[in-house]
Amino acid sequence: MDVMEAIRTRRSIRKFKNKPVEEEKLRMVLEAARLAPSWANLQCWRFVVVKNPEVRGKISNLSYVEAFFAPKGYKTNPAKKALAEAPVVIVACADSELSGELGEQHYYLTDIGIAAENLMLAAHAQGLGTVFVGVFDEEKVRDLLGIPATIRIVGLFPLGYPEGENKEGPSRKPLEEIVFEEKWR
Ligand SMILES: Cc1cc2nc3c(=O)[nH]c(=O)nc-3n(C[C@H](O)[C@H](O)[C@H](O)COP(=O)(O)O)c2cc1C
């Protein structure tokens, strides 16, 4: 699968088969994240790989944040079950002090975002699925996994073999709407 095909056909996966992920495939997914570009090549990311079903269940229960979802009318995080059901959850963390900052720009978020896309594309290219879960109780996930207070948790990635067909996902805005020639319009 070439890069453009992987980008075009990747979807957020929230339903998984009851099938383990081979170690080589998991390693390839982490390797793709490791090779991402980062601010001054400081590689502020750290990844906690969780396979223990009990711990995954606890993480799943920490993915609903009422203050975020309730006003939007959601009863739960659409990825809540995925975190319990996928055989692996990758917890993407950042040592924010190891990345750059300029005014309000916190580059650790960019660093993790790029690594996350590498991770998601590498998963998809190997027949696996995942979804970026960005809403969760950071403090409680930190306590659960023994992550130090100086480390930010940016995303949770349930990883496994997708259950069901890879349906067409939500559409994207056309280029004409998002690209401006020469000047903002
Ligand atoms: C930063 C970020 C946070 C996200 N958080 C969640 C989340 O908490 N729960 C969820 O179900 N999906 C989450 N998503 C997935 C998006 O909803 C999804 O990528 C988007 O709807 C486009 O669908 P697609 O990935 O299938 O193309 C998140 C995506 C990003 C990039």
The ligand as a MOL file (V3000), in Angstrom:
LIG
                    3D

  0  0  0     0  0            999 V3000
M  V30 BEGIN CTAB
M  V30 COUNTS 31 33 0 0 0
M  V30 BEGIN ATOM
M  V30 1 C -7.0340 14.9590 18.3170 0
M  V30 2 C -8.1320 13.9610 18.0480 0
M  V30 3 C -8.9270 13.5150 19.1020 0
M  V30 4 C -9.9390 12.5920 18.8870 0
M  V30 5 N -10.6650 12.1220 19.9500 0
M  V30 6 C -11.6220 11.1850 19.7500 0
M  V30 7 C -12.3320 10.6400 20.8670 0
M  V30 8 O -12.1150 10.9710 22.0250 0
M  V30 9 N -13.2800 9.6950 20.5830 0
M  V30 10 C -13.5410 9.2460 19.3290 0
M  V30 11 O -14.3920 8.3900 19.1650 0
M  V30 12 N -12.8740 9.7450 18.2480 0
M  V30 13 C -11.9130 10.6880 18.4330 0
M  V30 14 N -11.2030 11.1770 17.3460 0
M  V30 15 C -11.4490 10.6320 15.9880 0
M  V30 16 C -12.1830 11.6320 15.0670 0
M  V30 17 O -13.5310 11.7100 15.4630 0
M  V30 18 C -12.0620 11.1380 13.6040 0
M  V30 19 O -10.7150 11.1280 13.2340 0
M  V30 20 C -12.8360 12.0400 12.6210 0
M  V30 21 O -14.2220 11.9530 12.8590 0
M  V30 22 C -12.5900 11.6480 11.1620 0
M  V30 23 O -12.8990 10.2820 10.9320 0
M  V30 24 P -11.8430 9.2820 10.3120 0
M  V30 25 O -10.6730 9.2080 11.2840 0
M  V30 26 O -12.5250 7.9590 10.1560 0
M  V30 27 O -11.3910 9.8410 8.9970 0
M  V30 28 C -10.1880 12.1030 17.5610 0
M  V30 29 C -9.3750 12.5350 16.4980 0
M  V30 30 C -8.3550 13.4410 16.7350 0
M  V30 31 C -7.4660 13.8580 15.5860 0
M  V30 END ATOM
M  V30 BEGIN BOND
M  V30 1 1 1 2
M  V30 2 1 2 3
M  V30 3 2 2 30
M  V30 4 2 3 4
M  V30 5 1 4 5
M  V30 6 1 4 28
M  V30 7 2 5 6
M  V30 8 1 6 7
M  V30 9 1 6 13
M  V30 10 2 7 8
M  V30 11 1 7 9
M  V30 12 1 9 10
M  V30 13 2 10 11
M  V30 14 1 10 12
M  V30 15 2 12 13
M  V30 16 1 13 14
M  V30 17 1 14 15
M  V30 18 1 14 28
M  V30 19 1 15 16
M  V30 20 1 16 17
M  V30 21 1 16 18
M  V30 22 1 18 19
M  V30 23 1 18 20
M  V30 24 1 20 21
M  V30 25 1 20 22
M  V30 26 1 22 23
M  V30 27 1 23 24
M  V30 28 2 24 25
M  V30 29 1 24 26
M  V30 30 1 24 27
M  V30 31 2 28 29
M  V30 32 1 29 30
M  V30 33 1 30 31
M  V30 END BOND
M  V30 END CTAB
M  END
